[in-house]
Amino acid sequence: MEGPSDRSDSGSGSALQAVFEQLRSTHTLSLTLTEPLCLAVIALDRYLSAQHPAAESYSYDLTVTDGRWRIKCQFADSLSRWVKTGSLRCGAGVLVSQLSMVHDETRLSHSYIRIDSIHSVVDLPERFLSVQDVGSIPEWCQDHVTQSDGPLQLSRKYYLPLWINDDPYGSVWVPYSPPPDVVIDVSRITLLADLDAFFHSSRRPLPLLVRILHRSRIRYYGKPGQNIDFPFQVYCEVADQSGVMSMVVWNDLCPEWFNRLTVGSVLYLQQYSLKHSYQNRSRPQIRTLSLMTFNSIEISLNPRSPASVVTVIPPKSVQPQWDLPDVPYNFATRSEVDSMNNNQACDIIGLVTYVGRVERIRSKEKTGPEKFWAYRWVHAVDGTTDTPFILEIFSSSQPEIFNNICPMTYLVCTQMRVCKTGCSVYLTSSTETQLFITGCHKKQPYVNEPKVKAFIQWTKTLKDSVMLRRTSVGGHYCYPPAPPTNSNMTNEPITAVADLKGELQSLQYREHRRLAVQGYVAAVQYHAWPPQPETPHSEQQQEGVSVRGVSDTGAAASSSTGEEMTLTQREMDSTSPDSDITVSPKRRRVQTGSIGVHRQYLTRSKMQSNRQVGVSSHEEEEEERQDEGELESEESEVEDASVRRPAVEKEIDHTSQDVQQAASHPTALWESRVWPLVKQQVTDHICCGRLDQESIPEKFHFDDREVLLHHLNLSPARWTPDLTSQTHTHTSVACTGYFTLTILGLNQRAAVDVQFVPVISPDDPRAAGVPHTQHDNSLLSCISTGQLCVQPDGSCPAPESLMCSAPQLESERVVCIVDLCLLGERRVETICSKLYRTADICQPDGTP
């Protein structure tokens, strides 16, 4: 019997063609395949749901290929979790098990294929590796199947970006082009200062001649059930010789004009409307311009009633007698930022030395569909001090720039806001921030600014090889650091350890979430980095260092720690989109070697894990199938029944090898006295496995620029075979090992493993902007400060010496600040960024 991933072209043409012929001949419009069909995902498109506004906010169209043909299909809403968690991605293989034909009964000759169920997501079979250009694969066209550039559900006329809503995306957004020569009549124009008189009368206002000083990012306000073709909005601040006023671009005009309404452009506006200004929004700070700002009314550009007429004047045609103000800038050097006020706006220019991965945070808006903001952390230097700018840059509706920020580029950020928290100072972008990188600076209005010229002169004194050694990318990064131990923690809500599984289950792809948990440190493991090849268990026991509490009870349970950890990490293997973030309260006895211990299930892949460790029998398999059914029914709210998969055959299990490699033993271990006594009664134990390579920053190399950016950015909406097939050598920045802390909840019913990666060198990007605190290099001090102290001889303390101080944690009640991030493909990052003793935490009234 041929495996699903080996299914090849049939004699009638292709695998897709054969399936479509079966679907066309069926009388029920639905086809369940006896053998899953393996297809390559070449495009993922997202749009606002139309049919089920109360269920899923967004729907997805999936473009797939069998290598011979490609076709766009609708992805059933019940399967959307596969996309949201990053499990289904472009360039992966998907095993389709059920599909159907959908006819739009309100239109003539509009039908499409819907994928109703998938078996799993797999690595691409070898036959797809020869694909170089997905655009050259012919599109499947039949009379009964409609192909469209837009959503298959024709009630929507546009696609949204795959992960956020505020970027221009798709062919409906007209690209930038130089404005053509025009002839305008400036004899009958009005000034911004005179618009108030028009607003309070019935007269139609005269044309305006203004310059764009600032432009906001795109705002998307679409909602299910809304009957607006293009629900987009963009704010601009425009000015003439009389003052500054807001201009709002609405709906259909946004895709038509957004890319052409650049900062510094001069506009001739006709047939615009005047409205009361919306006050509850952010506004740019314009302190260097001595002009009046009119905040009571705003200019509205509408696609109809009346249809506004916008004309962009070419720069060479702008006349000095028009007396239009220049774009105002307020450039600040790094040495000046420390003395600036909190929330003060400034513009900066710097040489990029560090670029973090793109992450997402969930919007706090309570109305409308769920929304995420995309952001990344960047370091840049300008030569005025050794300390870099620490920049929190959110997407500015400039994806071609935001996604291409890399080390050694010259970066300009406008309208950045100063953020001061304790001793930490950083800059965060605003709604009006504009980004410019090397290749975009030519002819920009800021090129003649004195501080920009001074920066360019400084860069001429640098050696590329020297600066390149200071560069790095990626890794876990979160700024500012948690407050000092003697500060209150009112900004960090405390989450019960037992509630963490719900937090993990709700995470979406690259979503970052910081929270605090309270409990006791039950165990500490130290792992060397990079991971070493796994040695036999007996050798590992001889090489490892074990440090226990005063009472060395529970020897049998302690000796099984390595085996338990291996088993736990194997439990993390599953093709469910929620595999390693699903925690089940089910408990059963599992035999590991000669030691019988109670274990709590982490995932439904426990059945597969048992087969891997050789403890499954025919009777156990029958029992496992029953357990799997129970677990599936418990997760019905998270995962639709149509995506529940049977036990995975070995030939399509592409993750078991990685999981086995991840099950490395610690080189040092400490357990509290209470842990061997209570861990068998723990209902939920959330284990994190081995530290993911993506959590460690790495050196930047020019030769690997494209592949590094591909990994740092969010998963793309289009498959680019030449990028996904490339690999590079991961050169870690200043990381020799990490700790895994087991935090036991106060009620001893739940536990969670978190990873702590200490800062050991100033080369680590996490060391920037963080004061170096001298301490005794005890384990508690290291976790509390986040860093090791270098010894007088320049070396770092050995792991064994740190672990020898672990007994200080015995019975110590602590609060752990945890950073969560779903990296995609069933990988969850759980990083301990700080540990507090509760005795050291001040209450809001200042008392301990």
C-alpha positions in Angstrom: 0.0 0.0 0.0 1.5 3.4 -1.0 2.0 5.9 1.7 0.1 9.3 1.5 3.3 11.3 1.1 4.4 9.0 -1.8 1.3 9.4 -3.8 2.4 10.2 -7.3 0.8 11.4 -10.6 -1.9 9.0 -11.8 -2.1 7.8 -15.4 -4.9 10.3 -16.0 -2.7 13.3 -15.4 -2.1 14.1 -11.7 -3.1 13.3 -8.2 -5.2 16.5 -8.0 -6.9 15.7 -11.3 -7.8 12.2 -10.2 -9.3 13.5 -6.9 -11.3 16.2 -8.8 -12.7 13.6 -11.1 -13.8 11.5 -8.1 -15.4 14.6 -6.5 -17.2 15.5 -9.7 -18.7 12.1 -9.9 -20.0 12.0 -6.3 -23.6 12.8 -5.7 -23.1 14.4 -2.2 -20.5 17.1 -3.3 -18.2 15.8 -0.5 -15.4 13.3 -0.8 -13.6 11.5 2.0 -10.3 10.0 0.7 -9.4 6.5 1.6 -5.8 7.6 1.5 -4.7 11.2 2.4 -3.5 13.3 -0.5 -0.2 15.0 0.0 -0.1 18.5 -1.4 2.4 21.4 -1.1 1.2 24.6 0.4 2.3 27.5 -1.9 0.1 30.4 -0.6 -2.0 31.3 2.4 -4.5 34.2 2.2 -6.6 35.6 5.0 -9.8 37.7 4.9 -12.6 38.8 7.2 -15.1 36.0 7.6 -18.5 36.6 6.1 -20.5 33.4 6.7 -19.9 32.8 10.4 -19.2 36.2 12.1 -19.9 34.7 15.6 -17.4 31.8 15.2 -14.1 32.7 13.5 -13.1 36.3 12.8 -11.1 35.4 9.7 -11.2 32.8 6.9 -8.4 31.4 4.8 -7.9 30.5 1.2 -5.2 27.9 0.6 -3.3 27.5 -2.7 -1.9 24.0 -3.0 -0.1 21.9 -5.7 0.6 18.3 -6.5 3.6 19.4 -8.6 1.6 19.2 -11.8 -1.3 21.6 -11.1 -2.0 24.3 -8.6 -5.4 25.3 -7.3 -6.8 27.8 -4.7 -9.2 26.1 -2.1 -11.1 27.5 0.8 -9.8 26.2 4.1 -12.7 25.2 6.4 -13.2 27.5 9.3 -13.0 24.6 11.7 -9.3 24.1 10.6 -8.2 27.7 11.1 -6.3 26.8 14.3 -3.7 25.0 12.1 -2.9 28.4 10.5 -3.2 30.5 13.6 -0.6 28.5 15.5 1.9 28.4 12.6 1.6 24.6 12.2 0.3 24.9 8.6 2.7 27.2 6.7 3.8 27.9 3.2 6.4 25.4 2.0 5.0 22.6 4.1 3.2 19.4 3.0 -0.5 18.9 4.0 -2.2 15.6 4.0 -5.8 16.3 2.8 -8.4 13.7 3.9 -11.7 15.3 3.0 -12.8 18.0 0.6 -16.0 19.2 -1.0 -17.4 21.3 -3.8 -19.1 24.6 -2.8 -21.5 26.4 -5.1 -22.4 30.1 -4.6 -26.2 30.0 -5.1 -26.4 33.8 -5.4 -24.1 34.0 -8.4 -23.9 32.4 -11.8 -21.1 29.9 -12.4 -19.2 30.5 -9.2 -17.9 27.3 -7.4 -14.8 26.4 -5.5 -13.2 23.5 -3.6 -13.2 23.5 0.2 -10.8 21.5 2.2 -12.9 20.1 5.1 -10.3 17.9 6.9 -6.6 17.3 7.0 -4.7 14.4 8.4 -1.5 16.2 9.4 1.2 18.6 8.3 4.4 17.0 7.1 7.7 18.0 5.6 7.6 18.1 1.8 8.3 14.8 0.1 11.3 14.6 -2.1 9.3 15.0 -5.4 8.5 18.6 -4.5 12.1 19.6 -3.9 12.7 20.2 -7.6 10.1 23.0 -7.7 11.9 26.3 -8.3 9.2 28.7 -9.4 5.7 28.1 -8.1 4.4 30.7 -10.5 5.3 28.4 -13.4 3.0 25.7 -12.2 -0.2 25.8 -14.3 -3.5 26.7 -12.6 -6.2 24.1 -12.6 -9.1 25.5 -14.6 -12.4 23.7 -15.2 -15.9 25.0 -16.0 -17.2 24.1 -12.6 -14.3 25.6 -10.6 -13.8 29.3 -10.5 -10.4 30.9 -10.0 -10.0 34.4 -8.7 -7.3 36.8 -7.6 -9.5 37.8 -4.6 -11.2 35.7 -1.9 -13.2 32.7 -3.0 -16.1 34.1 -0.9 -16.9 37.0 -3.3 -18.5 39.0 -0.5 -14.9 40.2 0.3 -13.0 42.1 -2.3 -9.5 42.1 -0.7 -7.1 40.0 1.3 -5.5 41.0 4.5 -1.9 40.4 5.4 -1.5 36.9 6.9 -0.6 37.9 10.5 -1.6 41.6 11.0 -4.2 44.1 9.6 -2.2 47.3 9.1 0.0 46.6 6.1 -1.0 47.1 2.4 -1.3 43.7 0.9 -2.5 42.3 -2.4 -3.0 43.7 -5.9 -5.7 46.1 -4.9 -3.1 48.4 -3.3 -1.7 50.6 -6.1 2.1 50.7 -5.9 4.0 53.9 -5.7 4.9 55.6 -9.0 6.4 59.1 -9.6 3.7 61.6 -10.1 3.1 62.8 -13.7 3.4 66.4 -14.8 0.2 68.3 -14.2 -1.2 71.7 -14.7 -3.2 73.2 -11.8 -5.0 76.5 -11.2 -3.7 78.0 -8.0 -5.5 81.3 -8.5 -8.6 80.0 -6.7 -7.4 78.2 -3.7 -8.1 78.6 0.0 -6.0 78.3 3.1 -6.4 75.9 6.0 -7.1 78.9 8.3 -10.2 79.8 6.2 -11.8 76.3 6.3 -13.6 77.0 9.5 -15.8 79.6 7.7 -16.7 77.1 5.0 -17.5 74.5 7.7 -20.1 76.7 9.3 -21.7 77.6 5.9 -23.3 75.8 3.0 -20.6 76.9 0.6 -18.4 74.2 -1.0 -14.8 74.8 0.0 -12.3 75.9 -2.6 -9.3 73.7 -3.5 -6.4 73.3 -1.2 -2.7 73.2 -1.8 -0.9 71.5 1.1 2.2 69.4 2.0 2.1 66.1 3.9 4.1 66.5 7.1 3.2 63.1 8.7 1.3 60.0 7.7 -0.1 57.4 10.0 -0.1 53.6 9.6 -3.1 52.0 8.0 -6.1 51.5 10.3 -8.4 48.6 9.5 -11.9 48.8 11.0 -13.6 45.9 9.3 -16.1 43.8 11.2 -18.1 40.6 10.3 -21.4 41.6 8.8 -20.2 45.1 7.8 -21.2 46.1 4.3 -18.1 48.3 3.4 -16.0 47.1 0.5 -12.7 48.5 1.8 -12.9 49.5 5.5 -9.5 51.2 5.8 -8.5 54.6 7.1 -5.3 56.7 7.0 -4.6 60.0 8.8 -2.2 62.6 7.4 -1.1 65.9 8.9 -1.0 68.5 6.1 0.1 72.1 6.2 0.2 75.3 4.2 1.5 78.8 5.1 -1.4 79.3 7.5 -1.2 76.2 9.7 -1.5 72.4 10.2 -4.7 70.3 10.0 -5.5 66.6 9.9 -6.6 64.9 6.7 -8.4 61.6 6.7 -8.3 59.2 3.7 -11.3 56.8 3.7 -12.2 53.4 2.4 -11.6 52.8 -1.3 -9.2 55.7 -1.6 -6.7 54.0 0.8 -5.7 51.2 -1.6 -5.6 53.7 -4.4 -3.6 56.4 -2.8 -1.8 55.2 0.3 1.6 54.3 -1.4 1.6 57.6 -3.3 0.8 59.9 -0.3 4.4 60.0 1.0 5.7 62.4 3.6 6.8 65.6 1.9 4.4 65.2 -1.1 2.5 68.3 -2.2 -1.2 67.7 -2.9 -3.9 69.7 -4.8 -7.2 68.7 -3.2 -10.6 69.2 -4.7 -14.1 68.1 -3.7 -13.1 67.2 -0.1 -15.4 67.3 2.9 -15.0 68.9 6.3 -16.0 67.2 9.5 -15.6 67.6 13.3 -12.2 66.3 14.2 -12.0 63.0 16.1 -10.3 63.8 19.3 -9.6 60.4 20.8 -6.6 59.5 18.7 -2.8 60.0 18.8 -1.3 63.0 17.1 2.3 63.6 16.1 4.4 66.1 18.1 5.2 69.1 15.9 7.3 71.4 18.1 9.8 72.7 15.6 7.2 74.3 13.4 5.9 77.8 14.3 2.5 77.3 12.8 -1.0 77.1 14.3 -2.5 73.7 14.6 -6.3 73.4 13.8 -7.8 70.6 15.9 -11.5 71.3 15.7 -12.1 70.2 12.1 -10.5 67.8 9.7 -10.4 67.2 6.0 -12.1 64.0 4.7 -11.2 62.4 1.4 -14.1 60.1 0.4 -14.5 57.8 -2.6 -18.1 59.1 -3.2 -20.6 61.7 -2.0 -18.7 63.6 -3.1 -15.8 61.8 -4.8 -12.6 63.6 -3.8 -10.1 64.5 -6.4 -6.4 64.1 -5.4 -3.5 65.4 -7.4 0.1 64.8 -6.4 2.4 67.7 -7.6 5.8 66.5 -8.9 8.7 67.9 -6.8 10.1 69.9 -9.7 6.8 71.6 -10.2 6.5 72.9 -6.6 6.9 76.7 -6.6 8.6 78.7 -3.9 5.9 81.4 -4.0 3.4 78.8 -2.6 5.2 79.2 0.7 4.6 75.6 1.8 6.4 74.7 5.0 9.2 72.1 5.0 8.7 68.8 6.8 9.8 69.4 10.4 12.3 67.1 12.1 13.6 66.8 15.6 16.7 64.5 15.4 18.2 63.5 18.7 21.5 61.7 19.3 21.8 58.8 21.7 23.7 61.0 24.2 20.7 63.4 24.2 17.9 60.8 24.7 18.7 60.2 28.4 17.9 63.9 29.3 14.6 64.0 27.3 11.2 63.8 28.9 9.1 60.7 29.0 6.8 60.4 26.0 8.7 63.2 24.2 8.9 62.6 20.4 12.2 62.6 18.5 13.7 61.3 15.2 16.8 59.2 15.2 19.4 57.9 12.8 21.8 55.0 13.6 23.8 52.1 12.3 21.9 48.9 13.2 23.9 46.4 15.3 21.1 44.0 16.4 17.7 43.0 14.9 15.3 40.8 16.8 12.7 38.5 15.4 9.2 39.8 14.6 6.7 39.0 17.3 3.1 39.8 17.8 1.1 41.1 20.8 -2.7 41.0 21.0 -4.6 44.3 20.7 -6.5 45.3 23.8 -9.5 46.5 21.7 -12.7 44.9 23.1 -14.8 45.4 19.9 -14.4 43.9 16.5 -12.4 40.9 15.4 -9.2 39.8 17.2 -6.3 42.0 16.2 -2.5 41.7 16.6 0.3 44.2 16.4 3.7 43.1 14.9 6.9 44.5 16.4 10.6 43.9 16.7 13.5 45.1 18.8 16.4 46.9 17.1 19.7 48.3 18.4 21.4 51.1 16.6 24.5 53.2 17.4 25.3 56.8 16.3 28.8 57.3 17.7 27.9 59.8 20.4 28.1 57.1 23.1 28.8 53.5 23.5 25.2 52.7 24.5 22.9 51.9 21.5 19.5 53.2 20.8 17.1 50.5 22.0 14.2 50.7 19.6 10.8 49.0 19.9 9.6 49.2 16.3 6.0 48.4 15.4 4.8 47.7 11.9 4.4 51.1 10.2 2.5 49.9 7.1 5.9 49.8 5.3 6.5 46.0 5.0 9.2 46.3 2.4 11.2 48.3 5.0 10.1 46.7 8.3 10.9 43.2 7.0 14.3 44.2 5.7 15.9 45.9 8.7 19.2 44.1 9.2 22.5 44.8 10.9 24.9 47.2 9.2 22.1 49.3 7.6 21.5 53.0 8.2 18.1 53.3 9.9 16.0 56.4 10.2 13.0 56.4 12.5 10.7 59.4 12.8 8.3 60.3 15.6 9.7 57.9 18.1 8.5 58.3 21.7 10.9 58.2 24.7 10.0 55.6 27.3 11.6 55.7 30.8 10.9 53.0 33.3 13.2 53.1 36.3 16.8 53.1 35.0 15.8 51.9 31.6 15.4 54.2 28.6 14.2 53.1 25.2 12.3 54.5 22.2 9.0 53.1 20.9 7.4 53.8 17.6 4.1 55.8 17.3 1.2 55.7 14.9 3.0 58.3 12.8 6.4 56.7 12.7 8.1 56.3 9.3 11.0 54.0 8.7 13.8 54.4 6.2 16.8 52.0 5.6 19.8 52.0 3.3 18.5 52.3 -0.3 15.6 54.5 0.8 17.4 57.7 1.9 17.9 59.4 -1.4 15.8 62.5 -1.9 14.2 62.2 1.6 13.5 65.6 3.2 15.8 64.8 6.2 19.0 64.4 4.2 20.2 68.0 4.9 19.5 67.9 8.6 22.7 68.7 10.6 22.7 65.6 12.8 22.1 63.4 9.8 25.2 64.9 8.1 27.2 64.5 11.3 26.2 60.8 11.5 27.3 60.2 7.9 30.7 61.7 8.6 31.1 59.5 11.7 30.3 56.3 9.6 33.1 57.2 7.3 35.6 56.6 10.1 34.3 53.0 10.8 35.7 49.7 9.6 33.1 47.3 8.4 34.9 44.3 9.8 35.1 45.8 13.3 31.4 46.8 13.3 30.4 43.4 11.9 31.8 41.7 14.9 29.4 43.6 17.1 26.3 42.5 15.2 23.8 39.8 16.1 20.2 38.8 15.3 17.3 36.9 16.8 16.9 35.1 20.1 14.6 35.8 23.0 14.6 39.5 23.8 12.3 41.5 26.0 12.9 45.1 27.2 12.8 46.8 29.6 13.8 44.2 32.3 11.5 43.5 35.1 11.8 46.0 38.0 14.4 45.5 40.8 13.7 43.1 43.6 12.7 45.9 46.0 10.0 47.3 43.6 6.3 46.4 43.6 4.9 44.3 40.8 1.5 45.9 40.3 2.1 45.9 36.5 2.5 42.1 36.3 -0.7 40.1 37.0 0.0 36.9 38.8 -1.3 33.8 37.1 -2.0 30.5 39.0 0.3 27.8 37.7 -2.7 25.6 37.1 -4.1 28.3 34.7 -1.0 28.3 32.6 -2.2 25.6 30.3 -5.1 27.8 29.3 -2.6 30.6 28.5 -0.5 28.3 26.4 -3.5 26.9 24.5 -4.7 30.4 23.6 -1.3 31.5 22.2 -1.1 32.1 18.5 1.9 32.1 16.2 4.7 34.4 17.4 2.5 35.8 20.0 4.4 37.2 23.0 2.9 37.2 26.4 4.5 38.1 29.8 3.0 36.9 33.0 4.0 36.1 36.6 3.5 32.8 38.5 3.9 32.2 42.2 5.2 29.0 43.8 8.4 27.2 44.9 11.4 26.1 42.9 11.1 22.4 43.1 14.0 21.4 40.8 16.8 23.0 38.8 18.6 21.4 35.8 21.6 22.8 34.0 22.2 22.0 30.3 25.2 22.8 28.3 24.8 24.7 25.0 25.1 23.9 22.2 23.6 20.5 23.0 26.1 17.6 23.0 25.4 14.2 21.4 23.5 12.1 23.8 25.5 9.6 25.8 24.4 6.3 27.3 22.4 6.7 30.5 25.0 5.0 32.6 27.8 7.3 31.3 25.5 10.3 31.8 25.0 9.4 35.4 28.8 9.3 36.0 29.3 12.6 34.2 26.4 14.5 35.7 26.5 16.4 38.9 23.6 15.8 41.3 22.9 18.2 44.1 20.1 17.4 46.5 18.5 18.9 49.6 19.5 18.1 53.1 17.2 15.1 53.2 18.3 12.8 50.3 15.0 10.9 50.2 13.3 9.6 47.1 16.4 8.2 45.6 14.5 5.9 43.2 12.4 8.8 42.0 15.5 11.0 41.7 17.4 8.5 39.7 14.5 8.3 37.2 14.6 12.0 36.5 16.5 11.6 33.3 14.1 8.9 32.1 11.1 10.9 33.0 12.5 13.9 31.2 13.1 11.9 28.1 9.6 10.5 28.2 8.1 13.9 28.8 9.8 15.4 25.9 8.8 12.5 23.7 5.2 13.3 24.7 5.6 16.6 23.0 5.6 15.0 19.5 2.2 15.3 17.8 0.8 16.6 14.6 -2.1 18.3 16.4 -1.8 22.1 16.0 -1.9 22.4 19.8 0.4 19.4 20.5 3.0 20.8 22.9 0.7 23.3 24.5 -2.1 21.0 25.4 -2.1 19.7 29.0 -4.6 17.1 30.0 -5.5 16.3 33.6 -5.8 12.6 32.8 -3.4 10.4 34.8 -2.3 6.8 34.4 0.6 4.6 35.4 3.3 4.2 32.8 6.2 1.9 33.2 9.6 3.4 32.5 12.3 0.8 32.8 12.0 -0.8 36.2 10.6 2.3 37.9 6.9 2.7 38.2 5.8 6.4 38.5 2.6 8.3 38.0 2.7 10.7 35.0 0.3 13.3 33.8 -0.3 13.6 30.1 0.9 16.7 28.3 -0.5 15.8 24.9 -2.5 13.3 23.0 0.7 11.9 21.4 1.3 9.8 24.5 0.2 6.8 22.5 2.9 7.5 20.0 5.5 8.1 22.7 4.8 4.7 24.2 5.5 3.0 20.9 8.8 4.8 20.7 10.0 3.7 24.1 8.8 0.1 23.5 6.2 -0.2 26.3 3.1 -0.7 24.0 1.3 -4.0 23.7 -1.8 -5.0 21.8 -3.9 -4.6 24.9 -2.3 -1.2 25.7 -3.0 0.0 22.2 -6.7 -0.7 22.6 -6.7 1.2 25.9 -4.8 4.0 24.3 -7.4 4.3 21.5 -10.0 4.7 24.2 -8.0 7.3 26.1 -7.4 9.2 22.9 -11.1 9.4 22.3 -11.6 10.8 25.8 -8.9 13.4 25.3 -10.3 14.4 21.9 -13.8 14.9 23.4 -12.3 17.1 26.1 -10.6 19.3 23.5 -13.7 19.8 21.3 -13.7 23.5 22.0 -10.2 23.9 20.7 -10.1 21.6 17.8 -12.9 20.5 15.5 -13.6 16.8 15.1 -12.8 17.0 11.5 -9.1 17.6 12.2 -8.6 14.8 14.8 -6.2 12.4 13.4 -5.5 8.7 14.0 -2.3 7.3 15.3 0.5 8.4 13.0 2.3 5.8 11.0 6.1 5.8 11.3 6.7 6.6 7.6 5.0 10.0 7.9 6.3 10.8 11.4 8.9 13.5 10.7 9.3 14.8 14.2 10.2 11.7 16.3 13.9 12.0 15.4 14.1 15.6 16.5 12.3 14.8 19.8 14.7 12.0 20.6 17.6 14.3 19.9 16.0 16.9 22.2 15.8 14.5 25.1 19.3 15.3 26.4 20.2 14.7 30.0 21.2 17.6 32.3 24.9 18.0 33.3 23.8 19.1 36.7 20.7 18.6 38.8 19.2 19.8 42.1 15.8 18.8 43.6 14.1 20.2 46.7 13.3 17.8 49.5 9.5 18.1 48.8 9.6 17.5 45.1 10.1 13.7 45.2 7.2 13.5 47.7 4.7 15.5 45.8 5.4 15.2 42.1 3.4 12.0 41.7 0.4 14.0 43.0 0.9 16.9 40.6 -2.1 16.9 38.2 -0.6 19.1 35.5 3.1 19.4 34.8 3.9 21.6 31.8 7.3 20.6 30.5 9.3 22.7 28.0 11.8 20.2 26.6 15.1 21.4 25.3 15.9 25.1 24.7 15.0 26.0 21.1 17.8 27.3 18.9 15.5 30.2 18.0 15.7 31.4 21.6 19.5 32.1 21.4 20.8 35.2 19.5 23.3 34.4 16.7 26.1 36.2 14.9 25.1 38.0 11.7 26.9 37.1 8.4 26.3 39.0 5.2 26.3 35.9 3.2 23.4 34.5 5.1 21.4 37.8 5.1 18.4 36.5 3.1 17.9 33.3 5.0 18.4 35.0 8.3 15.7 37.6 7.5 13.5 34.8 6.3 13.7 33.2 9.8 13.4 36.4 11.7 10.3 37.7 9.9 6.9 36.2 10.3 6.1 33.1 8.2 5.4 34.4 4.7 2.1 34.1 2.8 3.9 32.8 -0.3 6.3 29.9 -0.7 9.7 30.8 -2.0 11.5 27.5 -2.6 15.0 28.9 -2.9 14.7 30.5 0.6 13.0 27.7 2.4 15.6 25.2 1.1 18.6 27.2 2.3 20.3 26.5 5.6 23.0 28.3 7.5 25.3 27.7 10.5 23.9 29.0 13.7 26.7 30.7 15.6 25.5 31.4 19.1 26.3 34.7 20.8 27.8 34.2 24.3 25.8 31.2 25.4 27.4 28.2 27.1 24.4 26.7 28.9 21.0 27.3 30.4 18.9 26.3 33.4 15.5 24.6 33.6 13.5 25.6 36.7 10.6 23.6 37.8 8.1 25.9 39.6 5.7 24.1 41.8 2.4 25.9 42.5 1.5 26.9 46.1 -1.2 24.2 46.2 1.2 21.5 44.9 -1.3 20.5 42.2 0.5 22.0 39.2 4.0 22.6 38.0 5.7 24.3 35.1 9.2 24.1 33.7 10.7 27.4 32.6 14.1 28.1 31.1 16.6 30.6 32.2 19.5 31.7 30.0 21.9 33.9 31.9 23.7 36.9 30.4 27.4 36.1 30.5 28.9 38.7 28.2 28.4 42.2 27.0 28.2 40.8 23.5 24.8 39.4 24.4 22.2 41.9 23.1 20.2 41.5 26.3 23.1 43.2 28.2 22.5 46.6 26.4 20.7 49.2 28.6 20.8 47.0 31.7 23.0 48.1 34.6 25.6 45.5 35.6 24.9 44.4 39.2 27.7 42.8 41.3 26.5 39.8 43.3 27.8 36.6 44.9 27.2 34.4 41.8 24.7 32.2 43.8 22.0 30.6 41.7 19.3 32.8 43.3 21.4 36.0 42.6 21.9 35.0 39.0 18.3 34.4 38.3 17.2 37.5 40.2 19.6 39.8 38.1 19.5 37.8 34.9 23.3 37.7 34.6 26.5 36.1 35.9 29.3 38.1 37.3 32.7 37.7 35.7 35.3 36.5 38.1 38.6 38.3 38.6 40.4 36.1 36.1 37.9 37.0 33.5 36.1 33.7 33.5 32.5 32.8 34.4 31.7 30.6 37.4 31.3 26.9 36.5 27.8 25.4 36.5 28.8 23.1 39.4 29.5 26.1 41.6 26.2 27.7 40.8 24.3 24.5 41.5 26.0 24.1 44.8 24.2 27.2 46.0 20.8 25.8 44.8 19.8 24.6 48.3 19.2 28.3 49.1 16.0 27.9 47.1 14.7 25.2 49.5 11.2 26.2 50.7 11.7 29.7 49.3 8.5 31.2 48.0 9.1 33.0 44.8 7.4 34.9 41.9 8.7 34.0 38.5 8.3 36.4 35.5 7.7 34.2 32.4 7.9 35.3 28.8 5.8 33.0 26.6 6.0 32.9 22.8 4.6 30.3 20.3 7.5 30.0 17.8 5.4 27.9 15.5 5.5 24.3 14.4 4.5 23.2 17.9 7.4 25.0 19.6 6.6 27.1 22.7 9.2 29.3 24.3 8.9 29.6 28.1 11.7 31.9 29.4 12.2 33.0 33.0 13.3 36.6 32.8 13.4 37.3 36.5 12.8 35.6 39.8 11.7 37.4 43.0 11.7 36.2 46.5 8.2 37.1 47.7 9.8 38.4 51.0 11.6 41.0 48.9 8.6 42.3 47.0 7.1 45.6 48.1 3.4 45.9 48.2 1.7 48.9 46.5 1.7 50.8 49.8 5.5 50.3 50.0 5.5 47.7 52.7 7.2 44.3 52.2 
